Structures are given as structure tokens and as C-alpha cells.
């Protein structure tokens, strides 16, 4: 297709026809009010909290517990070694 034909098709009528089907700001204004958006954000925050934040926090708490237990076990092992040495058992 020659370049001149392409430019000939790009008329004001062509653009008006293409833009006719696009929604305007006024068309979209009533679709979502501020309270709708705030409600959706609150609901989404609740879903994220329940499905991501709370399970992650629980996992972190378990990791802290495992670390504490491991430290206590290591201390007890060291104490047992000291006791065995004191009693001449090893």
C-alpha cells in the first residue's frame, strides 16, 4: 500500500469513528465511587492478611522457637559434658 494512501485514511472522520467507542471519564465516573474503592482495598487487605501475612508470621514464630530450642539443647549438651568431666565419667 503506498504511503500516500495510508495518510489519506487518517482523517478526522477516521479518528472520530475510532474514538466513538472509547469510554470517557464521565462514562466511568459512576462505575466506582470512592467508598467502593475503599471497600475493595479493605477487603483485599483482609485477604492478604489472612492468606499471606498471618501464615508468614506463624512461620517466623516457629523459626524463633526452633532457634530457642536448639540453643537450649546445645547448652544442655555442654552442661552434660561438664558434669561427666566433673564425675570423671568420660
C-alpha positions in Angstrom: 0.0 0.0 0.0 1.5 3.3 -1.0 2.4 5.7 1.8 0.0 8.4 0.4 -2.9 6.0 0.8 -2.1 5.5 4.5 -2.1 9.2 5.2 -5.3 9.7 3.3 -7.1 7.2 5.6 -6.0 9.1 8.7 -8.7 11.8 8.5 -10.7 13.5 11.3 -13.7 11.2 10.4 -11.5 8.1 10.8 -10.3 9.3 14.3 -13.8 10.3 15.3 -15.1 6.8 14.3 -12.3 5.1 16.3 -12.8 7.2 19.3 -16.5 6.9 19.4 -16.4 3.5 21.2 -14.0 4.6 23.9 -15.3 5.3 27.4 -15.0 8.8 28.6 -14.2 10.0 32.2 -17.9 10.7 32.6 -18.9 7.2 31.4 -16.6 5.7 34.1 -17.5 8.1 36.9 -20.4 6.1 38.3 -18.7 2.7 38.0 -16.6 3.0 41.1 -17.1 5.5 43.9 -14.5 6.3 46.5 -16.3 4.2 49.0 -16.4 1.3 46.5 -12.6 1.6 46.1 -12.0 1.9 49.9 -14.2 -1.2 50.5 -12.3 -3.2 47.9 -9.0 -2.1 49.3 -10.1 -3.1 52.8 -11.3 -6.5 51.6 -8.1 -7.1 49.7 -6.0 -6.1 52.7 -8.0 -8.7 54.8 -7.4 -11.4 52.2 -3.7 -10.6 52.1 -3.5 -10.6 55.9 -5.3 -13.9 56.2 -3.6 -15.8 53.4 -0.1 -14.3 53.5 0.8 -12.2 56.5 -0.6 -14.4 59.2 0.9 -17.7 57.9 4.2 -15.9 57.4 4.2 -14.6 61.0 3.3 -18.0 62.3 6.2 -19.5 60.3 8.6 -16.8 61.7 7.4 -17.6 65.2 8.1 -21.3 64.7 11.5 -20.5 63.4 12.2 -18.4 66.5 11.0 -21.3 68.6 13.3 -23.8 66.8 16.2 -21.5 67.3 15.5 -21.2 71.0 15.1 -24.9 71.4 18.3 -25.6 69.5 20.2 -23.1 71.7 18.8 -24.8 74.9 19.8 -28.2 73.6 23.3 -27.0 72.9 23.5 -25.5 76.4 22.3 -28.8 78.0 24.8 -30.8 76.0 27.6 -28.6 77.2 26.3 -28.9 80.8 26.2 -32.7 80.4 29.8 -32.8 79.2 30.9 -30.6 82.2 29.0 -32.9 84.6 30.6 -36.0 83.0 34.0 -34.4 83.3 33.4 -33.5 87.0 32.3 -37.0 87.8 35.1 -38.5 85.7 32.6 -40.4 83.6 34.2 -39.6 80.2 
